[in-house]
Amino acid sequence: MTPSPTALAPAADTPSRASGRPVPWVAPVLYAAVLAAGLYHDAVAAVPPPPSAVAVFVAGLAALSGLDVLERRCYRARTPKGPAAALAGARLALFVVVAAADPAGLSRVLWVLLPFTAYFAFGRRVAIALAAVCLGLLVAWFSIAAPGWYLNAAYVSDLLMFVLGLVLAVAMAAVAVGEQESRTRLEHALHEVAESHTRLSRYAERVAELTAAEERNRVAREIHDSLGHHLTAAAVQMEKAEAFLDRDRPTAERALADARTSAARALEEVRHSVRALRGEAGPFRLSEALAELVRLLDGARPHVTLETAGDEAGYDAAALRALYRAAQEALTNALRHAAAGRVTVSATCGDVEALLVVTDDGTGLPPGPWEERGVGLRGMRERMRLAGGAVAVTSQAGHGTTVTVTVPRRSAVGR
């Protein structure tokens, strides 16, 4: 799940804002400036400081640099709060040592590093609090070392410059933290985009697979429902022709003609399926298609009767074709398996839905789920599901089978 912008940008005064590591060049620049100023002052001073004070001054700055190097090596991404507090205490002690050994007085600038580094580890509130502490320590130092310092313009100027340094240090830390968080958010967003692209690629592949599978199933239903029915009808008519060949030649010839018609219809169904795949399917009339379907079985066993009613206007052509395919499948099952004497096909196009009922008086289906009886019944269910309709099969061994199919009016049907 992609995090919200609020989650990515926590409040500025919370510890979660403390992230990343201080700007690496700030502290070394200040150390170098303080060292250069102190050594220059020692070199030009009328009374040089004792060598021990110079050594303490240089050693203190070296120790501060060593702490920075040690922190970067131990904590590459971010210093935990516990070690950060310990390091802050160590730096504070070293600042005091360096300031005490620095006759030039420039080492006071090092105090601004305390709120600067604290901003990254503890957040804005702690950094501002430390800045106030540093300012208070400097005022206390002035009060002890130079009573009445507030009447001296040099001391007041130093204090104002120190305040300005603290403000700039906190502001620089805030800008650096904001830039680091922006970079982190950008990296996170890029990572999310890459993951989304990968997921979309997988979804696209899956959709392509499902589309191909659905198209294979559709073509399989078309072949089974259309070609299967017409070939079954042709076989029935040829059996009829064979049975009447010696007794009633005109009837046999008519049966052969009907068989040829069924074969031609099968070929037409193939052509129609090809046109449908190309999006070139023409208009479709359910009543006419059912009448032609029943006519081809005229005189064969079982005897098929057709009843149609209602207005087909307002029905999607694909929905009506789905009903036609269901009628084909039901008739094919009656011809092949039911040993029925009579089959009744009733189609009614109502104001709300179209109803198809196919009833035979055959042997019926054995007990068990009707969906598992064969490819045709499963295909009928799949086709009706795509049409937004429903299929019901009722059967009792020895008492025939009734197939009831409904599709809603103006349904958005997938072929």
FITOR-777374 format. One record per residue (C-alpha): x, y, z. Coordinates in steps of 0.001 Angstrom, whole numbers, padded with zeros to 6 digits, always signed. Layout:
BEGIN
XYZ/...
//
This chain:
BEGIN
+000000+000000+000000/+001336+003425-000917/+001853+005656+002178/-000048+008889+002368/+001707+012259+002031/+001083+012852+005724/+002955+009681+006597/+005837+010716+004395/+006096+014208+005869/+005784+014149+009666/+005436+017294+011722/+008481+019547+011927/+008768+019510+015702/+008529+015749+016225/+011523+013436+016642/+010693+011799+013321/+011926+014978+011645/+015392+014181+012990/+016835+012116+010211/+020010+011643+008273/+023369+013043+009238/+024703+016613+009688/+026226+018346+006690/+029747+016832+006778/+031756+019916+005837/+030391+022359+008447/+032267+021088+011499/+035672+020640+009752/+035444+024183+008358/+034810+025620+011819/+037597+023533+013371/+040028+024723+010708/+038969+028362+011150/+039335+028215+014937/+042717+026461+014640/+044036+028984+012131/+042822+031959+014171/+044258+030574+017393/+047687+029765+015909/+047827+033167+014199/+047003+034908+017473/+049721+032920+019246/+052200+033866+016553/+051576+037654+016670/+050796+038015+020384/+053153+040218+022386/+053218+037594+025121/+053092+034087+023596/+050907+031582+025493/+052553+028672+027240/+053235+025685+024957/+051027+023493+027148/+047989+025708+026410/+048706+025550+022673/+049014+021757+022898/+045699+021476+024762/+044071+023779+022199/+045311+021726+019213/+044611+018394+020922/+041052+019442+021724/+040349+020333+018089/+041941+017051+016957/+039768+015140+019408/+036667+016877+018035/+037649+015903+014490/+038264+012345+015667/+034785+012182+017215/+033248+013202+013895/+035217+010556+012001/+034308+007897+014561/+030607+008781+014363/+030563+008583+010567/+032259+005183+010595/+030058+003693+013300/+026740+005145+012122/+026635+005586+008382/+022974+006469+007949/+021856+007993+011252/+023192+008168+014784/+020801+006641+017350/+019613+008941+020098/+021613+007284+022876/+025025+007519+021172/+024060+010964+019823/+023475+012220+023378/+026802+010752+024527/+028631+012358+021615/+026957+015701+022342/+028180+015520+025934/+031714+014683+024791/+031728+017571+022319/+030456+019950+025004/+033336+018985+027288/+035867+019412+024474/+034359+022801+023544/+034952+023944+027121/+038551+022686+027011/+039285+024333+023658/+037648+027608+024695/+039670+027694+027930/+042948+027141+026013/+042160+029592+023193/+043509+033066+023893/+041996+034417+020642/+038415+033767+021798/+037200+032610+018391/+036541+029097+019693/+033185+030341+021007/+031880+029747+017482/+032178+026020+018064/+029220+026178+020433/+026855+026633+017492/+027658+023039+016473/+025716+021707+019475/+022227+022807+018289/+023262+022155+014689/+024102+018471+015247/+021258+018007+017759/+018713+019020+015098/+019543+015912+013047/+019369+013525+016001/+016598+014985+018183/+014594+017466+016132/+013889+021179+016181/+012724+021592+019779/+015845+020052+021278/+018049+022059+018909/+016404+025353+019946/+016664+024374+023620/+020391+023663+023235/+020853+026972+021433/+019291+028722+024428/+021581+026751+026783/+024653+027751+024761/+023576+031395+024835/+023076+031191+028600/+026520+029619+029091/+028139+032395+027072/+026361+035070+029117/+027475+033301+032308/+031061+033151+030972/+031012+036883+030241/+029537+037626+033687/+032337+035679+035422/+035255+036765+033226/+034213+040394+032650/+031780+041891+035174/+029790+044691+033616/+030415+043261+030139/+027063+044542+028925/+028541+048053+029059/+031346+047011+026712/+030478+047304+023016/+032930+044534+022067/+031267+042001+024340/+027782+043042+023215/+028888+042733+019589/+030324+039255+020267/+027048+038229+021909/+024988+039465+018968/+027243+037663+016483/+026940+034497+018579/+023131+034776+018530/+023258+035242+014755/+025468+032169+014467/+023017+030094+016506/+020091+031224+014339/+021989+030439+011145/+023079+027043+012494/+019510+026018+013375/+018202+027358+010062/+020899+025513+008103/+020108+022299+009979/+016391+022730+009196/+017130+023222+005504/+019476+020222+005441/+016938+017971+007194/+014205+019103+004818/+016419+018373+001812/+017309+014934+003168/+013660+014117+003806/+012723+015341+000322/+015377+013093-001165/+014125+010189+000947/+010549+010815-000175/+011691+011023-003789/+013599+007751-003496/+010597+006151-001835/+008306+007479-004578/+010641+006171-007277/+010710+002801-005533/+006907+002791-005364/+006706+003711-009056/+009080+000871-009941/+007034-001577-007856/+003796-000297-009393/+005261-000714-012864/+006255-004280-012026/+002783-005022-010640/+001118-003468-013670/+003298-005555-015970/+002263-008681-014089/-001393-007630-014181/-001136-006974-017918/+000343-010416-018477/-002374-011969-016332/-005108-010059-018183/-003654-011215-021503/-003665-014823-020266/-007238-014562-018985/-008369-012875-022197/-006807-015627-024284/-008381-018287-022056/-011779-016585-022259/-011527-016382-026055/-010572-020068-026243/-013585-020925-024093/-015843-018795-026279/-014614-020422-029481/-015035-023844-027855/-018642-022967-026940/-019340-021776-030478/-017960-024963-032007/-019807-027191-029572/-023150-025371-029688/-023389-024555-033400/-021396-027176-035295/-022277-029867-032805/-025996-029256-033215/-025969-029063-037011/-023824-032168-037329/-026178-033975-034962/-029173-032833-037039/-027428-033978-040236/-026734-037367-038668/-030400-037715-037643/-031605-036836-041146/-029197-039294-042760/-030402-042020-040401/-033935-041113-041431/-032974-041273-045133/-031378-044658-044611/-034484-045930-042850/-036865-044717-045625/-034614-045419-048603/-036378-048645-049608/-039889-047831-048325/-040419-044154-049143/-037820-042755-051504/-039258-039182-051606/-039077-039026-047802/-035492-040346-047899/-034531-037773-050495/-036118-035008-048415/-034173-036216-045382/-030935-036138-047393/-031783-032625-048545/-032322-031599-044907/-029001-033189-043986/-027301-031156-046720/-029080-028062-045379/-027783-028815-041879/-024264-029151-043264/-024695-025846-045098/-025941-024230-041900/-022920-025578-040085/-020704-023952-042717/-022679-020713-042360/-022203-020843-038606/-018450-021127-039137/-018552-018096-041427/-020657-016184-038919/-018189-016976-036130/-015346-015676-038300/-017298-012481-039019/-018060-012079-035312/-014357-012378-034484/-013762-009542-036955/-016637-007504-035536/-018736-007946-038704/-021700-009896-037339/-025020-008913-038919/-028531-008575-037398/-030050-011550-035615/-033688-012587-035160/-034318-015190-032466/-037725-016308-033759/-036437-016829-037306/-033331-018697-036103/-035409-020985-033872/-037905-021639-036671/-035101-022649-039016/-033585-024790-036274/-036846-026678-035756/-037596-026925-039492/-034380-028855-040066/-035638-031475-037603/-039055-031769-039196/-040117-035381-039504/-037275-036699-037379/-037492-038216-033957/-038067-036623-031531/-040873-034439-032786/-040067-030789-032032/-042666-028043-031623/-041881-024342-031325/-043744-021520-029609/-042513-017910-029808/-044058-014735-028419/-043145-011172-027556/-041191-008371-029195/-037462-008832-029690/-036914-005076-030038/-034900-003711-027129/-032922-006908-026632/-029224-007054-027268/-028468-009230-030293/-025803-011104-028357/-028344-011899-025601/-030782-013332-028138/-027987-015310-029763/-027096-016697-026323/-030710-017937-026000/-030435-019487-029453/-027249-021312-028458/-028983-022590-025323/-031845-023927-027462/-029320-025624-029772/-027619-027293-026828/-030878-028447-025251/-032115-029884-028565/-028771-031550-029232/-028901-033262-025828/-032476-034393-026484/-031479-035840-029867/-028311-037562-028677/-029016-038719-025165/-032605-038344-024027/-034367-040868-026323/-037277-038413-026258/-040413-038698-028354/-041405-035027-028121/-039522-031781-027444/-041170-028426-026887/-039287-025169-027387/-040891-022009-026016/-039327-018537-026337/-040962-015419-024889/-039484-011915-025081/-041071-009947-022262/-040714-006369-021109/-038076-007229-018507/-036490-010484-019612/-036545-013129-022290/-037489-016672-021281/-036544-019866-023078/-037966-023216-021949/-036986-026497-023630/-038850-029568-022372/-038502-033185-023486/-040180-036432-022401/-037008-038496-022518/-035130-040584-020006/-033987-037597-017941/-030677-037003-016247/-029259-039273-013560/-028959-037800-010042/-026130-035305-009461/-025152-031720-010308/-026313-030943-013843/-023343-028615-014445/-021040-031638-014433/-022947-033532-017136/-020811-032329-020025/-019156-029563-021971/-022422-028278-023423/-024166-027641-020123/-021057-025979-018691/-020798-023820-021814/-024484-022878-021469/-023899-021743-017896/-020809-019730-018890/-022639-018083-021777/-025593-017105-019587/-023270-015758-016920/-021697-013460-019511/-025172-012404-020630/-026223-011598-017071/-028829-014359-017256/-029516-017634-015500/-029935-021327-016332/-031997-023888-014459/-032224-027590-015288/-034854-029843-013715/-034896-033517-014487/-036090-036810-013118/-034960-040176-014364/-037597-041533-016732/-039676-038346-016721/-037812-036017-019042/-035797-032824-018641/-036686-029135-018620/-034099-026445-019352/-035099-022897-018384/-032974-019948-019497/-033523-016222-018865/-031633-013132-019991/-032442-009538-019031/-033490-006944-021554/-030818-004550-022840/-028073-006574-021166/-024461-005861-021924/-023486-009281-023165/-020014-010570-023893/-019983-013012-026746/
//
